[in-house]
Amino acid sequence: MVRIRFIQAINTALREEMQRDDKVILFGEDVEASIFGDTRGLIDTFGSRRVRNTPICENTLTGMAVGAAASGYRVVLHMMFANFIYTGFDGIANQMARMRLMSGGQVQLPLTVIASYGGGRSNAAQHSDTPFAPVMNLGGIHVAVPANPADAKGLLKSAIRCNDPVIFLEPGGRGGELGDVPDEEYLTPLGEAAVVRRGGDVTLIGMGSTMRTTLQAADMLAGDGIECEVVDCRSLAPLDEATLCAAAACTGRVIVVDESRDRCSAASHIAAVLADRAFGDLRAPIKRITVPDCSLPYAPASESHLLPDADKIVAAATTLVRAGEVT
Amino acid sequence: MKGNLSPDVSQCLKLLRTMLLIRNAEERLGADFRDGKLPGGVHLSIGQEAVAAGVCAHLDAGDQIASTHRGHGHFLAKGGDPRALFAEIYGKREGICRGMGGSMHVADFSRGIIGANGIVGAGLPIATGAALANQLDGDGQMTVCIFGDGASNQGVLMESLNIASLWQLPLLFVCEHNGFCQFSPAATVTAGTISDRAKPFGIPVEVVDGNDVRAVWRVMAWATDHIRSGQGPAFIEARTYRINNHFEREHLVVTTPYRSEEEVSEWRRDRDPIAQLQQWLRDKSLADDAALAAIADEAAAVVDDSAAFAAAGTVPHANEGAGFMFAGTYS
């Protein structure tokens, strides 16, 4: 094991995959300067042919990714902030997600869209969104959401090797976070959730940015004698429904923690899946801890009030478990 | 006008064949639609065939074109299989896209036809990406993006012009200016001269009579030479006219006329690109009536065969779509 930062994990994944396959190209706004640090230095190794700064023109960048991928390249497009996915949405929603079916399976689109998502840093409402819902709903695109450096590296390597489009959403502001990463080559498969903690009282399901708060909450709850089964979705599309259902069955009480706005969130979809597939194993209604249907404000107190945090999870879990004890 | 080369007789006859194939195919598709034989609508390019034929005459199999919702002609001119085109539009499994795309999405990636597109202007970024691939490949191949005057008002035109010029991509912009953005005459929605939009980016432009196939061919000879010699992108504005409606039977939903019958008749009578080429061949004694009739019969026969092939095709299963969503493989 080696201990590296989130951005190093992403950078290493890009570096390894660009070394492995010279058809891998990377472009995006300021991938050279790399404000997050995840693409920094790649141009020095791979040159300006394969690593290209682009103008700011998201609608063209997403379409270009489709055109270059359809023409035989393995494209990594860095969109910087996830809100910019909205700006470039035609290339994603109407082209990338549709072209394979519309062509009757003629074309494959090996391309990965990277963006940093989520709030908590006073970046205000146009740089803080968690756009799981719009991209999960497209069909034709995989959605990967790493919660730690090991999965960031493993998921990104899988995404780049995948012959279908993948949107890779990295939790914003977490680039410096350290984690253990295997020394040897490995891949984290798309579509596989991970059970990261075992417990019999309540099941906590999180993804990406909410995993840190979810694990904090599990520690706090353990202090109160409540043991949590904790699952990291890792991919939202495809969603590992079997693992989620099994984890739900372990405790019969489920809380889904998601930084999306609540309406049509990843959490609400997961709750619907569990209600369909695991109803007989549930002992209580499924709870969602999400962002209310509100844009994220700039003022720190106003913003943090809306975001999922450990206290909210602890309160919800305690209520669920205590309610079970009364009955 | 730029371009010194002119098409020779055999090239002219080939252009005529291509245009007649497109005309016959689209007239049949229009009739099929009106007869209720097609599951969806069709946008026909009748009157605009010289652009497709003249442009694609200069492209090799490995060159790529991105096309529009009015893209049957581009598909056929680039070498797409007429049988597979008809079967697609009939919604059959034998279609080029297995019946999954239909009229607005005809594509044959094996022939560099990287897709008609139902989103106006969306071909521009895709073609820019394809041209980036051509540049990285470094094998002299190029991409042509054919888009309409309607698409010229999308912001992606400016974005694509900027990147194409900045990176000197082997990309040809062909604005097939047919005078109408759906139901709006161009003058009511488009300011200035479209090709002027490329000039500030340092991209050389040429405006051509899009109903004169020999002129289109000539300008294309210049443009492809410019691009293949590594001098970066070029821009052609081909001015033509959409004889048919935006889509067939549009009068059912569009009740206010947006152009006069006289205007349409005039273009049909005096400016038909096929009749003009036939007349020129006759005037120059390069082809006689019998030879011209034989070419027309040949096109009609291909279309008869294609329509029969499509009619006899098989219907995709109800659940067939899901299998086309993902490749499901890894490199």
Interface residues (C-beta under 8 A of the other chain):
Chain A: D21 I25 R49 R50 R52 T54 P55 C57 N59 T60 L61 T62 G63 M64 A65 V66 G67 A68 A69 A70 S71 G72 Y73 R74 V75 D90 G91 N94 Q95 M99 R100 L101 M102 S103 G104 G105 Q106 V107 Q108 P110 G139 G140 S158 R161 C162 N163 D164
Chain B: Q64 A66 G95 I96 C97 R98 G99 M100 G101 H105 A107 D108 F109 S110 I114 G115 N117 G118 I119 A122 L124 P125 I126 A127 T128 G129 A130 A131 L132 A133 N134 L136 D137 T143 G155 V156 E159 S160 N162 I163 L166 W167 G321 G323 F324 M325 F326 A327 G328 T329 Y330 S331
